[in-house]
Amino acid sequence: MGRKLHIPPPVVKENEDEYLKELSKISEAENWIERHSVHNESNQETKRIIQHDNSRNQDFVYVVSFVVALLILTLGIAFFCLPALVVIFLFK
């Protein structure tokens, strides 16, 4: 499975026509590529920065946190302090 490397013969008077023919094919191919290429003139370094306004979300989090803290405090008073006060008044 060896590869065969094609090494062209050196340019001498006998194979000058073959060399020039290959050279013209290469230059024709380069010209074709240049004609059919699309050049992009836009700036590739343009970066977009998208900023989000999170102030409404942050306010919502503060309100929810306050409501949860108030609920925990109310339940603590209702289930601990009120029965304790009832016991104190009953056994006074």
C-alpha positions in Angstrom: 0.0 0.0 0.0 2.8 2.4 -0.8 2.2 5.7 -2.4 3.9 6.6 -5.7 5.2 10.1 -5.8 5.1 11.7 -9.2 8.2 13.9 -9.5 8.3 15.8 -12.8 11.4 15.7 -14.8 13.7 18.8 -14.6 13.0 21.6 -17.0 15.2 21.2 -20.0 14.9 22.0 -23.6 13.3 18.6 -24.4 10.4 19.0 -21.9 10.0 22.7 -21.9 6.7 22.6 -23.8 5.2 20.2 -21.2 6.4 22.4 -18.4 4.9 25.6 -20.0 1.6 23.7 -20.6 1.3 22.8 -17.0 2.3 26.3 -15.9 -0.4 27.8 -18.2 -3.0 25.4 -16.7 -2.0 26.6 -13.2 -2.3 30.2 -14.1 -5.7 29.6 -15.8 -6.9 27.9 -12.7 -5.7 30.8 -10.5 -7.4 33.3 -12.9 -10.6 31.4 -12.8 -10.6 31.3 -9.0 -10.0 35.1 -8.9 -12.8 35.8 -11.3 -15.3 33.6 -9.4 -14.3 34.5 -5.9 -16.6 36.7 -3.8 -14.9 39.3 -1.8 -16.3 40.2 1.6 -15.8 43.9 2.3 -17.5 43.8 5.7 -15.5 44.2 8.9 -14.9 40.8 10.4 -14.0 42.3 13.8 -17.6 43.6 14.5 -18.9 42.2 17.7 -22.4 42.7 19.0 -22.9 43.3 22.7 -26.4 42.6 23.9 -27.4 44.1 27.2 -30.4 42.9 29.1 -32.3 45.0 31.6 -32.5 42.7 34.7 -33.8 45.4 37.0 -37.4 44.1 36.8 -36.2 40.6 37.5 -34.2 41.8 40.5 -37.1 43.7 41.9 -39.3 40.6 41.6 -36.8 38.5 43.5 -36.7 41.1 46.3 -40.5 41.2 46.6 -40.7 37.4 46.6 -37.9 37.1 49.2 -39.7 39.7 51.4 -43.0 37.8 51.1 -41.4 34.5 52.0 -39.6 36.0 55.0 -42.9 37.6 56.2 -44.7 34.3 55.7 -42.1 32.4 57.8 -42.3 35.1 60.5 -46.1 34.9 60.6 -46.1 31.1 60.8 -43.5 31.2 63.5 -45.7 33.6 65.6 -48.8 31.6 64.9 -47.5 28.2 65.7 -45.0 29.0 68.5 -45.8 32.3 70.2 -49.6 32.2 70.4 -49.7 28.7 72.0 -47.0 29.8 74.4 -49.1 32.9 75.3 -52.2 30.7 75.8 -50.3 28.4 78.2 -48.9 31.4 80.1 -52.4 32.9 80.6 -54.0 29.5 81.5 -51.4 28.5 84.2 -50.9 31.9 85.7 
